[in-house]
Amino acid sequence: MIVRPATVADAPAIASVHWRSHQTTYVEPGRVARDVVENWTMRDRVLAWTAHTAISSGLYPPPDGFRAMRVWVAEVDGEVVGWANTSGGRDADAPRDLELEGLYVLDEHHGTGVGQGLVDAALDGRPAYLWVLDDNPRAQAFYRRNGFAPDGTEKFDDYWHVHELRYVR
C-alpha cells in the first residue's frame, strides 16, 4: 500500500471510490435513500474532485465556494482504493483547527490498514475533529482506536437526512 498526496490525475479514481463507498456505506444498509446519493452524479463528483485536488496540489487558490483542503489517496497495486481529506473545518464552532472531512475505503480493503494509513498521513498525530454517522458503529470504533471521542455535539444533515456525532481528539 502507498499513501500519498492526491493529484489532479487522481480525481476520477477518488470519485469512483466516493461513489462506490456511498453505495455500500449509505444506500445498501438503508442509511440514505438511493436517489439522494445518486443525485450527486459521477460527472459532478469528478468535477468536484478535480477542483479539490487542483487546489490541494497548489495549482490554484480556492475559488469562491471551495474550501482549501488537503487530499490523500491510498493505492494498492496501482489502484486507488481509498482517500481522505482535511481542512481548517466547516463549522463556526469547530473545536479544533483541523477537520477530517472525509475518509472512504473500498469495502474489500476494510481491515487491511488502508484506513489507518490514510488517517496517519492526513492527521500526522495532530488534534482534529470529524463527523460520523450515529448508526455506523464500525466507523465509530475505528475513530475511537485513533484517539477520538464524542464531544456531545450532534446534528442532522438536511441533505443526506442522517444524524451525525462529532468526535474530537
C-alpha positions in Angstrom: 0.0 0.0 0.0 1.1 3.5 -0.8 -0.4 6.6 0.7 0.4 9.9 -1.0 -0.9 13.4 -1.6 -3.6 13.3 -4.3 -3.0 14.8 -7.7 -5.5 16.1 -10.3 -5.0 12.9 -12.3 -6.5 11.0 -9.3 -9.8 12.8 -9.4 -11.7 10.2 -11.4 -10.4 7.4 -9.1 -11.3 9.4 -6.0 -14.8 10.0 -7.5 -15.2 6.3 -8.1 -14.2 5.3 -4.6 -16.5 8.0 -3.3 -19.4 6.7 -5.4 -18.8 3.0 -4.6 -18.4 3.8 -0.9 -21.5 5.8 -0.8 -23.4 2.8 -2.2 -22.1 0.3 0.3 -22.0 2.6 3.3 -25.2 4.6 2.9 -27.5 3.1 0.2 -27.2 -0.7 0.7 -27.7 -0.6 4.5 -30.6 1.8 4.1 -29.0 4.8 5.8 -29.6 7.2 2.8 -32.1 7.0 0.0 -30.6 5.9 -3.3 -31.8 9.0 -5.2 -30.1 11.3 -2.7 -26.8 9.6 -3.2 -27.2 9.2 -6.9 -28.4 12.7 -7.4 -24.7 13.7 -6.9 -23.7 12.2 -10.3 -20.3 10.7 -11.2 -19.8 13.6 -13.5 -20.4 16.1 -10.6 -18.1 14.1 -8.4 -15.2 14.0 -10.9 -15.6 17.8 -11.5 -15.6 18.5 -7.7 -12.6 16.2 -7.0 -10.7 17.7 -10.0 -11.1 21.2 -8.4 -10.3 19.9 -4.9 -7.2 18.1 -6.0 -6.0 21.0 -8.1 -6.4 23.3 -5.0 -4.8 20.7 -2.7 -1.9 20.4 -5.1 -1.4 24.1 -5.1 -2.2 24.5 -8.8 -4.5 27.4 -7.9 -6.1 29.0 -4.8 -9.6 28.0 -3.8 -12.3 29.9 -5.8 -15.5 31.0 -4.2 -17.4 28.0 -2.9 -14.4 25.8 -2.3 -12.5 25.3 0.9 -8.8 24.8 0.9 -8.3 21.2 1.8 -5.6 18.6 1.6 -6.4 15.2 -0.1 -4.6 11.9 0.2 -5.1 8.7 -1.7 -4.2 5.1 -0.8 -3.1 2.8 -3.6 -2.8 -1.0 -3.7 -1.2 -2.5 -6.8 -1.5 0.9 -8.5 -5.3 1.3 -7.9 -6.7 4.0 -5.7 -8.7 2.1 -3.0 -9.3 4.9 -0.5 -8.9 8.6 0.2 -9.0 11.1 3.0 -9.4 14.9 3.1 -8.8 17.5 5.7 -9.4 21.2 6.0 -9.5 24.0 8.6 -13.0 22.9 9.3 -16.5 23.7 8.0 -18.1 24.6 11.4 -18.3 28.0 13.0 -18.0 26.3 16.4 -15.1 24.0 15.4 -13.4 22.5 18.5 -10.1 22.1 16.6 -8.3 23.9 13.7 -8.3 20.7 11.7 -11.2 18.6 10.4 -11.0 15.1 8.9 -13.8 15.8 6.4 -13.8 12.5 4.7 -12.3 9.1 4.8 -13.5 6.4 2.4 -12.0 3.0 1.7 -13.5 0.4 -0.6 -15.2 -2.4 1.4 -12.8 -5.1 0.1 -9.9 -3.2 1.7 -11.6 -2.7 5.2 -9.4 -4.1 7.9 -6.2 -4.1 5.8 -4.6 -1.0 7.2 -5.6 1.3 4.3 -7.9 3.5 6.6 -5.2 3.7 9.2 -2.6 4.7 6.7 -4.8 7.5 5.4 -5.6 8.8 8.9 -1.9 8.7 9.8 -1.0 10.6 6.7 -3.9 13.1 6.8 -3.6 13.9 10.5 0.0 13.2 11.3 -0.9 12.8 15.0 -2.4 16.3 15.2 -5.6 17.2 17.2 -8.6 17.1 14.9 -12.4 16.6 14.8 -14.8 14.8 12.5 -18.4 13.9 12.0 -19.6 10.3 11.9 -23.0 8.7 11.4 -24.7 7.9 14.7 -25.6 4.4 13.4 -22.2 3.4 12.0 -20.5 1.5 14.9 -17.7 0.2 12.7 -16.5 3.8 11.8 -17.0 4.9 15.4 -14.9 2.1 16.7 -12.2 2.9 14.2 -12.1 6.6 15.3 -12.0 5.6 18.9 -9.0 3.5 18.3 -7.4 6.6 16.8 -8.0 8.7 20.0 -11.3 10.3 19.0 -14.2 10.5 21.4 -17.7 12.0 21.0 -17.9 15.5 22.5 -21.7 15.5 22.9 -22.4 17.6 19.8 -24.9 16.1 17.3 -26.5 17.4 14.1 -29.0 16.3 11.5 -27.7 16.7 7.9 -30.6 18.1 5.9 -29.1 17.0 2.6 -28.2 13.4 3.4 -31.0 13.0 6.0 -28.7 11.4 8.6 -27.8 12.1 12.2 -24.1 12.7 12.9 -22.0 12.8 16.0 -18.9 15.0 16.4 -15.8 13.2 17.5 -12.7 15.1 18.8 -9.2 14.3 19.7 
